[in-house]
């Protein structure tokens, strides 16, 4: 039986709204899914980078919670 691991990529847009993409791993398979719009994609390589790209392109969410505060 494969173990399922899940992590999240969180970014905020210029209006202070949080957007989350979940990266789920089952064995060597990785699936990324956006909580905001339901976008879903399989990603074998660099799933976190693809998640960040989706958030930036689709939602203009680029503020990293681990980095700077959202600008106002």
PLY file of the C-alpha trace (Angstrom):
ply
format ascii 1.0
element vertex 72
property float x
property float y
property float z
element edge 71
property int vertex1
property int vertex2
end_header
0.00 0.00 0.00
1.35 3.44 -0.97
1.72 6.18 1.59
0.02 9.49 0.74
1.88 12.69 1.61
0.45 16.15 1.17
1.98 19.60 1.34
0.71 23.06 0.46
2.00 26.06 -1.43
0.41 29.26 -0.07
0.56 32.68 -1.62
-1.40 35.90 -1.14
-2.62 38.23 -3.87
-2.48 42.04 -3.85
-5.87 42.17 -2.08
-4.65 40.04 0.83
-6.58 36.91 -0.21
-4.89 33.59 0.44
-4.60 31.04 -2.38
-3.51 27.45 -1.74
-2.32 24.71 -4.08
-2.02 21.26 -2.55
0.76 18.93 -3.67
-0.21 15.33 -3.05
2.22 12.45 -3.43
1.31 8.80 -3.76
4.47 6.79 -4.36
6.22 8.54 -7.25
3.00 10.15 -8.57
2.38 13.79 -7.68
-0.83 15.71 -8.23
-1.26 19.44 -7.75
-4.70 20.94 -7.12
-5.74 24.55 -6.56
-8.23 25.13 -3.72
-9.31 28.43 -5.29
-10.29 27.38 -8.82
-10.14 23.58 -8.83
-7.32 23.45 -11.41
-5.62 20.07 -11.25
-2.55 18.61 -12.90
-0.22 15.67 -12.59
3.37 16.72 -12.05
6.21 14.25 -11.91
8.96 16.87 -11.66
9.08 20.13 -9.69
5.44 20.13 -8.50
6.03 23.00 -6.04
7.45 25.20 -8.79
4.45 24.42 -11.01
2.15 25.25 -8.09
3.89 28.61 -7.61
3.62 29.33 -11.35
-0.12 28.57 -11.32
-0.72 30.87 -8.35
1.22 33.70 -9.99
-0.35 33.34 -13.44
-3.95 32.45 -12.60
-4.44 34.40 -9.37
-1.63 36.99 -9.30
-0.79 35.54 -5.89
2.92 36.10 -5.39
3.39 37.13 -1.75
5.10 34.30 0.13
3.90 34.02 3.75
7.37 32.93 4.82
8.83 36.09 3.29
7.56 39.64 3.19
4.22 40.90 4.44
1.56 41.66 1.78
2.05 45.19 0.48
-0.76 47.70 0.89
0 1
1 2
2 3
3 4
4 5
5 6
6 7
7 8
8 9
9 10
10 11
11 12
12 13
13 14
14 15
15 16
16 17
17 18
18 19
19 20
20 21
21 22
22 23
23 24
24 25
25 26
26 27
27 28
28 29
29 30
30 31
31 32
32 33
33 34
34 35
35 36
36 37
37 38
38 39
39 40
40 41
41 42
42 43
43 44
44 45
45 46
46 47
47 48
48 49
49 50
50 51
51 52
52 53
53 54
54 55
55 56
56 57
57 58
58 59
59 60
60 61
61 62
62 63
63 64
64 65
65 66
66 67
67 68
68 69
69 70
70 71
